[in-house]
Amino acid sequence: MNIETFEERLKESLDYYQDLNQERFDECRFYDGHKQAQWDDDVVKGRRNRPVMTQNMLPNIGNHIVNPFRQHPLGIGFEGEDNELIELIQGLSRQIEHESCASEAYETALLFAVKCGLGWFKIDMDYVDDESFDKKFEFSPILKPHNVFPDPYFKKIDGSDLRWVTFYDAIPEDYAVEKYGEDVKGNASMESPFNQLNLPDKSIGTAVQYYIEEKEVERVFLTREGQELNGKSYIDDPKEPILEQFVKGTRKVGSRTCKVCKVIGKKIVEETEINIPYIPVIPVCGELVYREDHRLDRKGLTYLLQDSQRMLNYYVSNEAELTALAPKMPFIGSKKAVGNYVEKWATANTKSHSILLFDDWDAENQRVINPPFRADNTAQTQSVIASQQNVKETMGRITGVLDTMMGGMAFAGETAKGQQDRVHRGEISTAHFADNLKKSVNHAGRVLLEMMISEYTEPTETVKRTEEGQIEPVTVNLSGLDASNFQVTVEAGPAYASLREETRETLNSISQLNPQTAQALAPEMVKTMNMPNKDEVLRILYAMLPPELRPQEQSKDAPDPEAMQALQTAQGTIAELNAANEQMAGDIERLMTYIASMEAENETEILKTAMQEQGENDRAELKAQTDIAKEIIKKDGQVEKEELKIEGDMLKQAQAQVKEITEEVQEELSEVNARPEGFLSVEQPSSMGADIEGESDTNQSGE
């Protein structure tokens, strides 16, 4: 682009917007109300030494609109068929918004929309640092909306049809010449659109212009099969022929590319290209207004409330004037009453006397003299105060934001629910500001998605932010993606928060009226809460519900109730088997200890060896059966009833074997006890300790 094209666009914008932007600047000053900005200069001069006061009501009304978005910030969301890809893009967007404080850009633009009817924010793309070639994205607020000159013919609320946007500033002339050369000043005879702007002395205008460059291309639209192969719904000017079976049709369309031009004075110093079809400068509009010259304009609250605010300032100033000019209340009394105390009564309005004496008897006329009294000289401000109140109520009716909708109680005994409903009703009259902001943020999501697709054309190391706020490193490659395959949404915000609060309160009321529904409604109440690990809490609550109340995806993974009952029965049998196993192992261990301590004959040694082998085999078999039963328990309730029955039969067989082994051991012990003296004599394994002690005494006596 050459300098002539740049100046031509800037001049067209200046002719349309210069007086409108000056009005926006004045409206911002009026809204802020500092240094008598709400008073006309001629009026201030005419009042001279009279009070000129300001009781600014505009910021309070404006904050009623903006502050809900500060409490519940907006966020960009994405939807699509590929959940894994959506999670990646959502994580990247969430990190960009968090790192660059995107909510500040949204709220600043909304505040200017409320002040003067039009606010702006932009999405910049720059290098991460001087040591890296990777780029980063950043949301930035535009703090001087009156310095922004857009395409005069853009109509859409979100600015998606903008053809160019120019915003200017000024830098010192010496600095500009030193850094960019003498040619930034141009020739003395050259005219520049900057001459129409009120630039400071000894300064040079600097401007950045975003513009869309369009060119005609042959666009090939693909069938569903072709879209699956290429990942896009169309291809512009394909370099290689495409199979006819993948082609849905072709036509010529305009391909849009955003370019950026930076100008200092009369010189273009930098040109860059952003391969996206939109300008990354997004407006936030107020209310649309058609002017008398048929121009379309955007206005905020200041435009509606200027006259009422001025009237309120007059009433406040008059009240102060009446109060200041009201004389001090004098004393009224007869000369005879104060004749002897004139000096004290003369200073009664300026000094504090402990007592004021007077003559209460007229000796000449033989009558009582009344004491002196103060004259009622109160400033007559009642009518002025009533007029102030009327003006405030009028401002509330104009905007729909009454005093009772800003948190105060409308009447004594009002419930918190009624107060909340009344505040929400007050938001309806200013809902167009919130709706315009959501449309702009939605468009910002499309712009950001296009910028990420154009930048991440090869594997790039970066980070994403999870929904819980955790940062995770990722490798991103969005080459070949088509932004039209994704839907952009706006997450959170005050309207969504209000809806969640109302839903939660309604569910809570139902639970209180009918406590039996509390368990069934608990998952729905958790869904309305913004809390960490919400999915895990929902999973636990769903698991506690009866099968018929669970969602389909939860019910299909739930275990069969009959199978769970059979499993519990099997667990009881296993517990009994483990107890018998432990008792048997203890008896055998005590028996083997006794046999090992005896230096008996060979037959006793043979019996000890046989019983040891038998005990080890029994314990190994019992351990194997127990391990089989434990494997059944480890299954997640997915065991069918037939399998449980088979395992139950195996457990019964194991229990029978334990019983047989116990009987065999008892028979062996009985045979030992039946032998002549000098041989081993044991009655029962459970009383092994006592038998051992008695036998030891017998053996000692025999020896």
HELIX and SHEET records of a PDB file:
HELIX    1   1 ILE A    3  ASP A   32  1                                  30    
HELIX    2   2 ASP A   41  ARG A   47  1                                   7    
HELIX    3   3 LEU A   58  GLN A   71  1                                  14    
HELIX    4   4 ASN A   83  GLU A   99  1                                  17    
HELIX    5   5 ALA A  102  CYS A  116  1                                  15    
HELIX    6   6 PRO A  145  ASN A  147  5                                   3    
HELIX    7   7 GLU A  173  TYR A  180  1                                   8    
HELIX    8   8 GLU A  182  VAL A  184  5                                   3    
HELIX    9   9 PRO A  193  GLN A  196  5                                   4    
HELIX   10  10 ARG A  224  ASN A  230  1                                   7    
HELIX   11  11 GLU A  244  PHE A  246  5                                   3    
HELIX   12  12 LEU A  301  LEU A  325  1                                  25    
HELIX   13  13 LYS A  335  VAL A  338  1                                   4    
HELIX   14  14 GLY A  339  TYR A  341  5                                   3    
HELIX   15  15 VAL A  342  ALA A  346  1                                   5    
HELIX   16  16 GLN A  382  THR A  399  1                                  18    
HELIX   17  17 ASP A  403  MET A  405  5                                   3    
HELIX   18  18 ALA A  416  ILE A  428  1                                  13    
HELIX   19  19 ALA A  431  GLU A  455  1                                  25    
HELIX   20  20 ALA A  483  ASN A  485  5                                   3    
HELIX   21  21 PRO A  494  LEU A  513  1                                  20    
HELIX   22  22 PRO A  515  THR A  517  5                                   3    
HELIX   23  23 ALA A  518  LYS A  527  1                                  10    
HELIX   24  24 LYS A  534  ALA A  543  1                                  10    
HELIX   25  25 PRO A  547  LEU A  549  5                                   3    
HELIX   26  26 GLN A  552  SER A  555  1                                   4    
HELIX   27  27 PRO A  561  SER A  597  1                                  37    
HELIX   28  28 ASN A  602  LYS A  634  1                                  33    
HELIX   29  29 LYS A  641  ASN A  673  1                                  33    
HELIX   30  30 PRO A  685  SER A  687  5                                   3    
HELIX   31  31 MET A  688  GLY A  702  1                                  15    
SHEET    1   A 2 LEU A  74  GLU A  79  0                                        
SHEET    2   A 2 GLN A 487  ALA A 492 -1                                        
SHEET    1   B 3 LYS A 135  PRO A 141  0                                        
SHEET    2   B 3 LEU A 118  TYR A 127 -1                                        
SHEET    3   B 3 VAL A 281  CYS A 285 -1                                        
SHEET    1   C 4 VAL A 148  PRO A 150  0                                        
SHEET    2   C 4 TRP A 164  PRO A 172 -1                                        
SHEET    3   C 4 SER A 203  LEU A 222 -1                                        
SHEET    4   C 4 TYR A 234  ASP A 236 -1                                        
SHEET    1   D 5 VAL A 148  PRO A 150  0                                        
SHEET    2   D 5 TRP A 164  PRO A 172 -1                                        
SHEET    3   D 5 SER A 203  LEU A 222 -1                                        
SHEET    4   D 5 VAL A 247  ILE A 264 -1                                        
SHEET    5   D 5 LYS A 267  ILE A 274 -1                                        
SHEET    1   E 2 GLU A 287  TYR A 290  0                                        
SHEET    2   E 2 LEU A 296  LYS A 299 -1                                        
SHEET    1   F 2 PHE A 331  ILE A 332  0                                        
SHEET    2   F 2 PHE A 373  ARG A 374 -1                                        
SHEET    1   G 2 TRP A 361  ASP A 362  0                                        
SHEET    2   G 2 ARG A 367  VAL A 368 -1                                        
SHEET    1   H 2 THR A 460  ARG A 465  0                                        
SHEET    2   H 2 ILE A 471  VAL A 476 -1                                        
END                                                                             
